[in-house]
Every structure is written in C-alpha cells, then in structure tokens.
Amino acid sequence: MVEVEVIKRLVELMVENDLAEVSIRDGEEEISLKKAQAANAPGPYLQAPMMPPPAVGVPAPAAPLAPPPAREEEDTDSGLVAVPSPMVGTFYAAPDPSSPPFVKAGDSVSPESVVCIIEAMKVFNEIKAGVSGVVEQVLVANETAVEFDQPLFKVRPA
C-alpha cells in the first residue's frame, strides 16, 4: 500500500509542475493520479486533494481573505475583468438561502465589496471583488463547486 505522505508529495509535484496526470510503478506497487476536471468541463464530480481532518474539539480559525486580485488579462472583445475564485470550494451567491444575492448583473462594486461566499472545509469565506466597476456577468450558479482561479464574475472596470 502506498503511504499517504508519498501521495501528498506527488500531488504537490503535480501542482508545482502543472501536470494533469502522473503514474508511477515501483515493483508491484503502482499509483496513478489525475487532476480534477474544471468546473465547466463535462463530468459529474470535482475532486480535491485529501486534507487531514481538523483536531477534535478545536474549531478551525477563519482567516480573513485578502481580496483576490482581479485578473490582469481582460476579455479583449469587451474589456471585462474576471474575478477569480481564490480557492476550491462551494460557491454561495447569498449569505443564506432566504437572502438576496450579494451582487447581480448591473450592480456596482468596489474592491472591498463582498461578492460571494466560498465554503471550504466547513469554513465560510467572504470573497471580495478586488476591482471597481459594474458586474456584467455572474458566471457560477449558486451552490456550485468551484476550482482555484476559476472566473466567478465578469466586471466592467470603472
């Protein structure tokens, strides 16, 4: 059986070297790892690397996130700037199911405007726009799994 530390190191190497797949055979042991599909690619599930469980009885601190930098590359046709996801998790458009969304198309945002929440490992993280302008498109449906750096919104800079 392959040790967990070996698997973790292989995942790190895949991320560092931007590899989509790696297979290794050592004698009779063999391991094959594949990167999860992007959220907008076909496929029923997204995969995330396994994380160790939190210590029992110790709540995980919710670290405040810096607003993600708006993507430097702009949509050449329209001048829109993408607001990317800073992590893998579940996208929530509103603070709770009975509330309206944080933003919708046509709303003005500032770099500090909260545009959504991403839940990762039972921690709810407020995501800020990171750019001033008008939201032109919401690219992700509520309660959808998102990947790191996946565009969430398109904003027309002010």
N, C-alpha and C positions, 0 to 999 in steps of 0.2 A: 504494500500500500504506500502511495506517495505521501510524504509528510506535508502538513499544512504550510509550513514555512517555505518549502520548495514551491508550492503553488503560489503563495503570496509573492515571492521573488520573481516568478515567471510573469505574473500579472504586472508587476512593476516594470519589468523589462519590456513587456508589450506596450505599456503606456509611454515609457521613455522613448521607445523607438518607433512609435506609431504603427505597430503591427496589428493586422486584423486577425491573424491566426498563427499558432505555434504548436508544433508536435515534437515530442522528444521520446526516444526509446532508450532505456538503459537495461540491457539484459532482457528479462521478461516483463519488466515494468514499462508501461507506456502512458503518456499523458498528452492530451490534445486540448488546447484552449482556443476558443473563438470569441472575438469581440461581439458584443450585443449589437443588434441591428439598430439603426437610427429610428427615432420615434415615428418619422413619417415614411419609413420603409415598410414594405409588407411584412407581416409576421405577427403572431398573436401575443407575444410576450417580449418584454425587455429584460435583460439580465444585468445585474450589478454585481461587482465583486463582493464576496462574503466578508462581513466585518465581524469582529469579535463582539459578543454580547456585552452590554454595559454591566458594571459591577452591581451586584444585587443590593438594593436599598439605597443606592447613590444616584440621585437624578442627574442626568447629563445637563451641563450648563448650556444655555442657549447663547452662543456667542453672537454679538451683533455683526451683521454682514456689511461690509463696505458696499456701496452701490456698484454693480458690475459696470465696467467701462463700456460705453456704447461702442459697438463695432466700428472700427475705423473705415472699413470698406463700406461704401454706400451702394445702394441699388442704383446702377448707372442710369437706368431709364427714368427713375422718378425722384432721386435724391433722398430716399428714405434711409434711415439708420436703424439697424436691428438692435433690439435689447435682448441680450443672450441670457440663458439660464446659467447661474454661477455654480450649479451642482446638479447631480442626478437626484430625482425625487418625483413627487406628485404635485402637479400644478393646481392651485386653487385660485379662482378669479375673485373670490369674495372672502371676507373674514369668517363668515358662517353661512350655512345654506339659506337662511332667511334674509340675508342682507344683499343689497345690490353689489355688482362687481366694483372693484377698486377703480378701474378705468374701463372705458369702452371707446370704440372708434369715435373720433371727434373731440375727445376730452384733451385739455391742455395738461401737460406735465412739466415738472421741474426736475432737476437731477435728484432731489430728495423725495420726490413723490413715490409713495408705495404703490406699485402696480399689480402685485400679486403676492401670494404666499406659496412657498415650496416646502413640502413636508419631506424631510429626510430622516429616517430612523426615529420616527415619532417626535421629532423636533420641528416646529413650525417656524420658518424663516421668512421674514418680510423682505421682499425684493424691491429695490428702488430703481427708478427709471435710468438714472445716470446720464440723462440728456434732457435739455429743454426743448419743448416743441409740442406738436399735436399728434396724438395717437391716430394713425391711419388704418392700422390693421391689428387685430388680435389673432395671432397665428395658432394658438393652442386652445383646445376645448377644456372646460372645467373638469377637474378630477382625472386628467390625463397624465401618464408617466412622461417625464421629460429627461433628456440627456444633458450632460455638461455641454455648455456652449451652444445649445440649440436655440435658435431665434424664437422669442416668445411674442414680441410685438414689433411693429414697424412704426417708427416715429418720423414725422417731418420736422427737422430741426427748425427752431425759431431764430 
